[in-house]
Amino acid sequence: MKSVLAAVILLISIAAGPAAWGAERFPRPDFESGYELPSTTTPEPSSTGWEYLHLGVLAAALALAAWLVLKVRRRSAVFGLMLLSLFYFGFWRMGCVCPVGAPQNVILGVVDDSYAVPLFVIGFFALPLVFALFYGRVFCAAVCPLGAIQDVVAVRPVRLPTWLERPLRMIPYVYLSLMVLFVATGAGFLVCRFDPFVSFFRLSGRASILGAGAVLLIVGVFVARPYCRFLCPYGVLLNWASRFSRRHATITPDECVRCRLCENACPFGAIRKPTPERLGESRERGIRRLAALSLSLPVIIAAGAAAGWFAGGLLSRAHRAVYTAEQVYAEAAGLADETTLESDAFMQTGRAASDLYDEARDVRSRFRSGGALAGAFLGAILGFKLLSLSVYRRREEYEIDKGWCLSCGRCFDYCPREHLRRRNMKEADA
């Protein structure tokens, strides 16, 4: 026993010895020169305990939002919870980690074996999707701080024409594809880098990002939630999950009387009107168009893959290795007038330029392969959207589009059946 204890003490002494000698050999640096450390624009990471507390608050807020949307059915109550979420998840937590950016961590954990995704990050990613799968996009309705800050300024929202709104709805799919491509190739977290509102939450940031956020808020006065509808990549996942929701917000609490009062209540274009009694074209013509689109679907996917492969080569310059390799090559060939910080830093590493060129070629190859997959995905989305426009679905009453509806509750106050329900509830309580 004494020999074991002596061995342990010896090992501790050996491990601690270099640290002690290092402290004696290298004196502390002198910081009396008047230099001041710059203030950071990124908040300090919270402890794991705090993050799980935030995750619990997120779960509670989602449950409360679902209850307010499905049971209480009052826009004012949903709006009140939205303001609390804006303060808590936005200005107090400073927007990080948020469900909109969490998919990047999950993707990195899938493609990189050395990266372990924290459980609370998985929770932030999955919880809004789980609630959307059961109750619709209640996260968008009253919990998301990015949506809340836009909803606050939407004082005079107008509906966009269909010919403009439908093409704009393709942009989130492009953004989602780029997000996956950048994470999978090691180019960084695209969504976090260009988040337009996190700078407002942190009260600091680059002027360009602050300007982009300000432009979106100004546009949001008239076009409700432009980022949520036409940019947010996480909204694509919520859209898909919400389409399978078993209990979703409805315009009317019971039956639709087709009063048309809700027709212009939704600024998001999520209310579908009843279909006309007669089609504008013959059934045979519609079938021919549907067959033509079905046959052209593989061509659209192939064209998207080719465009993605070409675009991948251009997008690869966003990766540090490719950008640095091009700069080093230009300097070696005498094509650059001066060096850059990136090239100077590489030269100081002592690595051979050929190693950097090989790394850049590998990155560019991965970008082209990933770009081809992303292009095929976008081609498939475009093709299926065209097919869906050619499929006739008969509707007898006003219905909510479960994918695009943000469960904001604006349509509740326009429905006479909802007002009747509230009056009956008051009389029953009295």
MOSUL-V251749 format. One record per residue. RES is the residue in one letter. PSI is psi in whole degrees, 0 to 359 (none if undefined). Layout:
res:RES psi:PSI
res:RES psi:PSI
This chain:
res:M psi:318
res:K psi:324
res:S psi:322
res:V psi:317
res:L psi:320
res:A psi:322
res:A psi:319
res:V psi:315
res:I psi:321
res:L psi:317
res:L psi:319
res:I psi:321
res:S psi:319
res:I psi:319
res:A psi:322
res:A psi:342
res:G psi:308
res:P psi:323
res:A psi:319
res:A psi:317
res:W psi:321
res:G psi:322
res:A psi:328
res:E psi:324
res:R psi:325
res:F psi:104
res:P psi:159
res:R psi:143
res:P psi:154
res:D psi:118
res:F psi:30
res:E psi:17
res:S psi:356
res:G psi:0
res:Y psi:136
res:E psi:131
res:L psi:136
res:P psi:149
res:S psi:139
res:T psi:152
res:T psi:356
res:T psi:130
res:P psi:153
res:E psi:141
res:P psi:138
res:S psi:160
res:S psi:160
res:T psi:323
res:G psi:317
res:W psi:321
res:E psi:321
res:Y psi:330
res:L psi:316
res:H psi:322
res:L psi:321
res:G psi:321
res:V psi:321
res:L psi:315
res:A psi:317
res:A psi:319
res:A psi:321
res:L psi:318
res:A psi:318
res:L psi:320
res:A psi:318
res:A psi:319
res:W psi:318
res:L psi:322
res:V psi:317
res:L psi:329
res:K psi:304
res:V psi:317
res:R psi:52
res:R psi:127
res:R psi:322
res:S psi:321
res:A psi:318
res:V psi:319
res:F psi:322
res:G psi:315
res:L psi:325
res:M psi:320
res:L psi:320
res:L psi:319
res:S psi:323
res:L psi:317
res:F psi:314
res:Y psi:302
res:F psi:339
res:G psi:283
res:F psi:329
res:W psi:312
res:R psi:350
res:M psi:29
res:G psi:21
res:C psi:132
res:V psi:139
res:C psi:156
res:P psi:333
res:V psi:323
res:G psi:343
res:A psi:328
res:P psi:332
res:Q psi:319
res:N psi:320
res:V psi:317
res:I psi:318
res:L psi:322
res:G psi:331
res:V psi:318
res:V psi:342
res:D psi:111
res:D psi:338
res:S psi:352
res:Y psi:124
res:A psi:122
res:V psi:125
res:P psi:148
res:L psi:324
res:F psi:332
res:V psi:318
res:I psi:322
res:G psi:316
res:F psi:327
res:F psi:318
res:A psi:326
res:L psi:309
res:P psi:327
res:L psi:321
res:V psi:316
res:F psi:323
res:A psi:326
res:L psi:333
res:F psi:323
res:Y psi:9
res:G psi:190
res:R psi:61
res:V psi:337
res:F psi:315
res:C psi:328
res:A psi:315
res:A psi:4
res:V psi:325
res:C psi:122
res:P psi:331
res:L psi:319
res:G psi:325
res:A psi:317
res:I psi:333
res:Q psi:322
res:D psi:329
res:V psi:324
res:V psi:356
res:A psi:73
res:V psi:333
res:R psi:62
res:P psi:142
res:V psi:156
res:R psi:135
res:L psi:149
res:P psi:151
res:T psi:322
res:W psi:337
res:L psi:321
res:E psi:321
res:R psi:316
res:P psi:323
res:L psi:331
res:R psi:349
res:M psi:340
res:I psi:318
res:P psi:328
res:Y psi:322
res:V psi:315
res:Y psi:318
res:L psi:317
res:S psi:316
res:L psi:322
res:M psi:311
res:V psi:317
res:L psi:316
res:F psi:320
res:V psi:316
res:A psi:332
res:T psi:1
res:G psi:18
res:A psi:352
res:G psi:179
res:F psi:99
res:L psi:318
res:V psi:317
res:C psi:325
res:R psi:326
res:F psi:27
res:D psi:120
res:P psi:346
res:F psi:347
res:V psi:332
res:S psi:326
res:F psi:320
res:F psi:325
res:R psi:356
res:L psi:34
res:S psi:167
res:G psi:178
res:R psi:146
res:A psi:325
res:S psi:319
res:I psi:319
res:L psi:320
res:G psi:319
res:A psi:318
res:G psi:320
res:A psi:320
res:V psi:317
res:L psi:322
res:L psi:322
res:I psi:316
res:V psi:325
res:G psi:346
res:V psi:325
res:F psi:329
res:V psi:103
res:A psi:129
res:R psi:63
res:P psi:324
res:Y psi:316
res:C psi:319
res:R psi:325
res:F psi:9
res:L psi:319
res:C psi:117
res:P psi:329
res:Y psi:333
res:G psi:332
res:V psi:315
res:L psi:320
res:L psi:323
res:N psi:311
res:W psi:315
res:A psi:320
res:S psi:332
res:R psi:338
res:F psi:6
res:S psi:138
res:R psi:324
res:R psi:114
res:H psi:155
res:A psi:140
res:T psi:156
res:I psi:313
res:T psi:148
res:P psi:340
res:D psi:279
res:E psi:149
res:C psi:127
res:V psi:6
res:R psi:46
res:C psi:345
res:R psi:8
res:L psi:333
res:C psi:357
res:E psi:320
res:N psi:16
res:A psi:330
res:C psi:118
res:P psi:359
res:F psi:0
res:G psi:33
res:A psi:5
res:I psi:124
res:R psi:132
res:K psi:160
res:P psi:146
res:T psi:152
res:P psi:161
res:E psi:326
res:R psi:146
res:L psi:155
res:G psi:355
res:E psi:167
res:S psi:156
res:R psi:322
res:E psi:321
res:R psi:320
res:G psi:322
res:I psi:320
res:R psi:318
res:R psi:320
res:L psi:320
res:A psi:320
res:A psi:319
res:L psi:323
res:S psi:319
res:L psi:330
res:S psi:352
res:L psi:313
res:P psi:326
res:V psi:319
res:I psi:319
res:I psi:317
res:A psi:320
res:A psi:320
res:G psi:319
res:A psi:319
res:A psi:316
res:A psi:322
res:G psi:322
res:W psi:316
res:F psi:316
res:A psi:329
res:G psi:323
res:G psi:322
res:L psi:319
res:L psi:339
res:S psi:341
res:R psi:345
res:A psi:344
res:H psi:140
res:R psi:318
res:A psi:317
res:V psi:315
res:Y psi:316
res:T psi:320
res:A psi:317
res:E psi:322
res:Q psi:318
res:V psi:318
res:Y psi:317
res:A psi:322
res:E psi:320
res:A psi:327
res:A psi:359
res:G psi:21
res:L psi:351
res:A psi:138
res:D psi:328
res:E psi:163
res:T psi:168
res:T psi:170
res:L psi:321
res:E psi:315
res:S psi:321
res:D psi:318
res:A psi:321
res:F psi:317
res:M psi:326
res:Q psi:343
res:T psi:337
res:G psi:6
res:R psi:153
res:A psi:144
res:A psi:330
res:S psi:325
res:D psi:319
res:L psi:320
res:Y psi:321
res:D psi:318
res:E psi:319
res:A psi:321
res:R psi:320
res:D psi:317
res:V psi:317
res:R psi:323
res:S psi:318
res:R psi:324
res:F psi:319
res:R psi:319
res:S psi:314
res:G psi:323
res:G psi:324
res:A psi:318
res:L psi:318
res:A psi:320
res:G psi:320
res:A psi:320
res:F psi:314
res:L psi:323
res:G psi:320
res:A psi:318
res:I psi:314
res:L psi:317
res:G psi:317
res:F psi:328
res:K psi:320
res:L psi:322
res:L psi:319
res:S psi:329
res:L psi:339
res:S psi:354
res:V psi:126
res:Y psi:123
res:R psi:121
res:R psi:133
res:R psi:129
res:E psi:340
res:E psi:176
res:Y psi:129
res:E psi:157
res:I psi:136
res:D psi:108
res:K psi:336
res:G psi:318
res:W psi:345
res:C psi:129
res:L psi:6
res:S psi:38
res:C psi:339
res:G psi:8
res:R psi:326
res:C psi:343
res:F psi:315
res:D psi:352
res:Y psi:349
res:C psi:122
res:P psi:331
res:R psi:327
res:E psi:320
res:H psi:324
res:L psi:319
res:R psi:316
res:R psi:320
res:R psi:319
res:N psi:324
res:M psi:320
res:K psi:319
res:E psi:325
res:A psi:323
res:D psi:328
res:A psi:none
